[in-house]
Amino acid sequence: MAALAEVVANVHKALDEAQGALEAQEQVIEDLRADADADGGRQAGVEPSRSEEVLAARTSLDLLTAREREILVLISRGNSNRRVAKALGISEKTVKNHLSAVFTKVGASDRTQAVVMGIRSGIVSIGEPFDDAPPPMNASE
């Protein structure tokens, strides 16, 4: 019984950490929206046009395969590697390999940066509801 309680506690801890990471990603997206609204999409001292930013993001994202794009969209909806793997019927390791390829091709250092680039290019829509993401997995999955 104590072992089960420990497993449940570890699952809750992992879920709390994942929730924190998702909230941090949402905050980054909100901050990017606010910055774009406040300065018309321009960074301090830099004046690239919005179309130049979109073109640069699309050019790098054009290198992605259809599967890599699909994975980018799924992670943008808050899905873990495990959920993406389950939804696509592939292994979690394969998802990680695809994400690695995405990061390399678009010059991103992490999934948040890759998603932001996807948003800027129009591949990822931040206006979509999260209700089409797979339901939360239970502890046995």
N, C-alpha and C positions, 0 to 999 in steps of 0.2 A: 504494500500500500504506500509506503514511504517513497519507493522508486517511482510509482505512478505520479505522486504529488510532485516529485522533483521534475519529471518529464513535463508535466503541465506547467510548472513554474518556468521552465526553460522555454516552452512554447510561447507563453505570455510575454516573456522577456524579448524573445525574437520578434514577436508581433509588435510590441511597443517600439523596438528599434526600427522596424520597417515603417511603422506609422510615422515616426520622427523623420525618417529619410524622405518619405512622400510629402510630408508637410514642408520640409526644407525645399524640395523641388517645386512645390506649388508657390512658395514664397519667392523663389528665384523668378518664376514665370510672372508673377504679379509685379515684382520689381521691374522686370524688363518692360512690361506693359506700361507701367507708370513712367519709366524713363523715356520710353518712346513717345508717350503722350505729352510729356513735359517739354521735350526738346525736339520734337518733330522727327525723332529717329536718329538725331546726330549726337555723337560723343563729343566731349570737350576737345576743342582744337581740331577735330576731324569732321569733314563735311561730305562724306559719301552720300550720294543720293540713295533713296530707298530702292530704286530700281537696280542700282549697282550692287547693293547688299543682297537683294533677292537673286540677281544674276550670279553672283559669286557662290551663294549657297546652293543654287540649283546646279551650277556647273560641277561642284564637288559631289552633290547627291546624285547626279546623272551616272556616276560611276557605280552606284549600288545596284545589285541584282534585285530581282523582284522579291526574293525571299528576304534579303536584307532590309528592303523597304517595309515589307510586311512586319518584320520583327521590330523595326523602328516605330511603326505605328502602334504595335501592341505594347511596347514599353512606355510609350508616351501616355498610355491610358492607365499607368500605374501598375502594370503587371510585373511580377517577378520573373526571373529566368525560368523558374519551375513552371509557373502558369503558362508562359509562352510555349515552353516545350510541350506541355500537356495539350494546349489548344491546337498546336500544329502537328502533334504526333511525332515529335522528334525528341532526341535526348537533350538534357540540360546542357551537356558539354557542347553539343552542336549549336545551341543557342549562344553559348559563350563564344564559340568560334566565329559565328556570324557577327556578334556584337564587336568582337575584336576587329574584324574586317571593316565594319562600319566606322569604327573610331579611326582606323588607319586611313581609310579612303576620304573621310570628310575632315580629318585633322582635329578630331575631338579627343579630349582627354578622359571623358566620362559620359555616362548615359544622359545626364542632364544637358550637357553641352551639345550632344548629338541631337537630342529632342529639340532644343532651341533652334538649331540649324534646320531641322525638319520643319519647324513652325515657320521660320523665315522664308523657306523655299515653297511652302504651300503643300508639302507632302503630308504634314501633320496638322490637324485642325484642333485648336485648343477650345473651340466652342462646342465640341461634341460632348454629350453626357457620358458619364462613366458607367451607365447601366448596361452597356454591352460588353463590359469586361467580365471574364469568368467569375463566378461567385467565389467568395473566400473558401479556401480549402480547410477541411477539418484536420485535426491533429494526426489522423491516421494516413493522410496522403503525403 
